[in-house]
Amino acid sequence: MNYEIVSLNEKMIVGVSTTTSNEDPKMGEKIGKLWMDLYQGGVHAKIKNKMNEYAIGLYSDYTEKDYIVTVGNEVSKAENSALTTKIIPAGKYAKFSVHGHMQKAVAEAWDEIWQMDLDRSFTGDFEEYLNSDVENCDIDIYMALK
């Protein structure tokens, strides 16, 4: 799978979060609930100061056992005390661009990415959904590098 190395400025994300792991049998269910909360649960409408309409799925706070998943939007200023605020650190990232069915394309991309020998920093990996067309979605996946 092809990727490019990019340098990103810090991004602030506001949304909803949960803790999970790749071994968690309910991982997919937990992450799916976050996306449902974002759109059907009205969280998206509550997020103030959005930089754009791109939805972001952020994986952060990695430990040996688990990590936190946050689903939301990039904001210019955090003003939603009832929601989670996370920072995507500035730095070097491997950027993978995928296109296709929203869930299937991302799942297939992650399967390939997990097999790659990237020099990851585990500071914050994220998916940025550039449109909301479920069947023909454009998604950029960013893996934080050392």
N, C-alpha and C positions, 0 to 999 in steps of 0.2 A: 504494500500500500504506500503510495507516494505522499510526501508531506514537504512542507517548507518550514524553515526556521524563521521565526518572527520575534521582534521585541515589542512587548506591550507595556503601556502605561498602567498604573493601578486602576482597578475598577471597583466601584462599590455596588453591591447587590443587595436588594431588599426582597424578601419573600418568605417562604415557609420551609422548615427544615425537619429532618429526622436523622437518626443514627442507624446505620446498617453495616453490612459487610458482604463480601462476595460469597461467603459461606452461609449467610443468613437465608434460610428457606423462604422467608417472606420479603426478601429484598425487592423483587419486582412489584409486589403488592404495595409495599411502603412507598416506593418511588412513584408508582402509578397514582397513589392517593395524593401525593404532593401536587402532581400535575392536575388532577381533578380539582383539588382545593384552589389552585391558581386560577383556573378558568371557570369551572362550574360553581365553585364555592365562593366566588366573588373577590378573591384576594387580589387578582390582577387590577381590578377597578379601584381598589383601596391604595395601591402603591402610588405615592406622590413623587413628583420630580423625575419621571422616567426620561432617560437619555434618548430612547428609541422604543420601538415596540418589540424588539427581539427578546424572546424568552430565553432564559439561561438556566441550565442545570449545572450546578457547581458541586464538585467533590473536594472536600477540604478536611482539615483537622484529622489527618491520618494518624492512627496508632497501629500497633502490631495487630490488633484485633478488628478494628472497625474504622469508619470514617463518617463524616456528616455530609448529607446531601441537602443542598438548598436549591429550591426552584423559585425563580422570580425574574426581576428585571434590573438592569443597570440603572442607577439613579445618580443625579448630580449632588444630592443632599439627602440624608436619611431623616425622615420626619414621621416614620411609622413605628411608634414605640411598641405596638402590639405584634409587630412582625420581626423576623430575624434580619439582622444586617451583617453581611460578611464582606471581607475585602479580598479581591483577587490581586495578589501582589504583582507589582511591576517586575518584568524579567523576560527571560528567553523561553519561548514555547515552540513545540512542534505543532504545526497547524495542519490538520487533515480536513479536506473539504469533501463532503459526501452529498449525494442527491438520491432521492427515492422516497419510498414509503417511510414516514416519520419514525416509527418504532423499529421496523425491520432494518432500515439502512443504518441506524445508530447501533443496533445490537450487532449487526454484522461487522461494522467498523470497529467496535470495541473488541470483538473476538480477535480481529487481526492485530489491533494495537497491543493487546495483552501478550501476544506472541513475539512482539518486537523487542529488540535490545536497546531501549532508549535510556539515556542517562537522566532519569527522572529525579526531581527534587521533592515531589509529593507536597508541594506548598499550596496547590490549588489547580485542579484540572477542570475544564468545563466544556459544555456544549452550548453553542449559540445558534438558535433557530432563526434563520433569516427570513422565513415566511411561515405561514400557518397552514399551508396546503398539505394535508395529511398524506396524500398520494404522491405528491411531487415536491417534497420539502428540500430546501437547501440548508445544510447544517455544517457549521465549522466546529471541529473538536480540537481543543487546545490542551496539550500535555505540558505541564511545567517542567523545565529542564534545569540541570545544575549549570 
